[in-house]
């Protein structure tokens, strides 16, 4: 690629050259031939012809508003950071944007993520399951349909018991990366067989082991 073609990428083309591109296109020449004859990138030829077909001119048109503070490349970089870590905060994203040389407000970052379909939502709390647990659950679906779980269960989070926000798209609330793992502490569970009404895994029917006289409710 010649030096002139490299320069044409970084600065605006003269109006005369744009008109020559359109004239060659109207005469039936293809993009590749036009780019080789005028020594401009093929993508530049395509964008100029597309602008001429859309607006009927190759002149620079006035903007609809002031230029965006965050470039398209910067917005895509923030989206990649969110996909790697959905629980990242706006302050951390603002720090990443500052390191890329595009310092902007938190509201600008939030609006950019909204344009990409990402919204801040409270993370759903789901039990912490391993791959072995998931497989066992799928294998024992028929057995679980006959079991009634009763008794109180206490659920706590790892660390602070507070809300945690994640950046996610609509319909992805139950994705593993968008949930907060929880574990069970305290209280046991009473398993009753629906067919017999007996307490499964205990000493005798209707008697809970370790609690004399306590019988499961129907």
Secondary structure as GFF3:
##gff-version 3
##sequence-region A 1 218
A	DSSP	alpha_helix	3	10	.	.	.	ID=ss1
A	DSSP	alpha_helix	15	26	.	.	.	ID=ss2
A	DSSP	alpha_helix	31	38	.	.	.	ID=ss3
A	DSSP	alpha_helix	42	55	.	.	.	ID=ss4
A	DSSP	alpha_helix	72	84	.	.	.	ID=ss5
A	DSSP	alpha_helix	90	99	.	.	.	ID=ss6
A	DSSP	alpha_helix	106	115	.	.	.	ID=ss7
A	DSSP	beta_strand	119	122	.	.	.	ID=ss8
A	DSSP	beta_strand	124	127	.	.	.	ID=ss9
A	DSSP	alpha_helix	131	139	.	.	.	ID=ss10
A	DSSP	alpha_helix	141	144	.	.	.	ID=ss11
A	DSSP	beta_strand	147	150	.	.	.	ID=ss12
A	DSSP	beta_strand	154	157	.	.	.	ID=ss13
A	DSSP	beta_strand	165	168	.	.	.	ID=ss14
A	DSSP	three_ten_helix	176	178	.	.	.	ID=ss15
A	DSSP	beta_strand	179	185	.	.	.	ID=ss16
A	DSSP	beta_strand	190	193	.	.	.	ID=ss17
###
